């Protein structure tokens, strides 16, 4: 199938499919006319990549996962190790975002939001934060 059909079946834009091919995540066959020719196995790999990326895996992590996906003798422990590392990273990011939200919430609550020039938000951003 051509790249348009592969894009439709995989849910990925053709530009992304070309990018994945350029960086070696996917290698489509070439038809006699020189155009890319994708198989259903390619579409399955593209869907796998799409789902992996949507869960936050980097391109390099996707490369590892795709290699394990293709390896029928893989050990699930190898897959779990990659997923656990990602889970720790997500938990760390959530903690950072929670801290950012709490800090900003504190600044907003302490700002009068009136016509006076004093503003705890500006003070907080400049490093002169109110005591919490």
C-alpha positions, -999 to 999 in steps of 0.1 A, spaced: 0 0 0 11 36 -6 21 60 22 -14 76 21 -31 43 28 -5 35 55 -11 69 71 -48 63 71 -46 28 86 -20 37 112 -34 71 122 -1 88 116 6 116 91 26 107 61 53 132 72 57 113 104 60 80 86 87 95 63 105 107 94 104 73 110 118 58 79 145 85 77 157 77 112 155 40 107 125 30 128 108 16 98 120 4 64 94 2 37 99 -18 6 100 0 -27 76 -8 -55 89 -12 -91 80 25 -97 103 36 -68 74 45 -44 73 33 -9 52 1 -5 39 -6 30 27 -39 43 2 -46 70 32 -55 92 45 -20 86 11 -6 96 12 -26 128 47 -13 136 35 23 129 5 18 153 29 4 179 51 35 174 21 58 176 9 42 209 44 42 223 50 79 215 15 88 229 27 72 262 57 95 262 84 72 251 113 89 233 123 80 198 153 60 212 130 42 237 107 34 208 136 20 189 143 -3 219 106 -13 223 102 -19 185 132 -42 186 117 -61 215 83 -61 197 100 -78 167 119 -103 189 97 -133 195 123 -146 220 123 -114 240 121 -115 278 92 -95 292 115 -83 320 134 -63 293 101 -46 283 91 -41 319 124 -24 327 119 2 299 83 8 310 94 11 347 120 37 338 94 57 319 70 54 348 96 68 373 102 97 348 64 104 346 61 103 384 90 128 387 74 151 362 41 149 380 58 159 412 75 188 395 42 199 380 24 196 413 51 218 429 48 244 401 10 244 404 12 249 442 37 277 439 17 295 413 -16 289 432 1 305 463 12 335 443 -22 340 427 -40 337 460 -18 364 475 -22 388 447 -50 414 453 -56 418 416 -65 455 420 -52 488 409 -23 489 434 12 483 419 24 458 446 20 423 432 31 391 449 32 373 415 58 398 402 77 396 435 76 358 434 89 357 399 117 381 408 127 358 436 112 379 465 85 353 471 62 356 501 68 333 530 48 302 526 
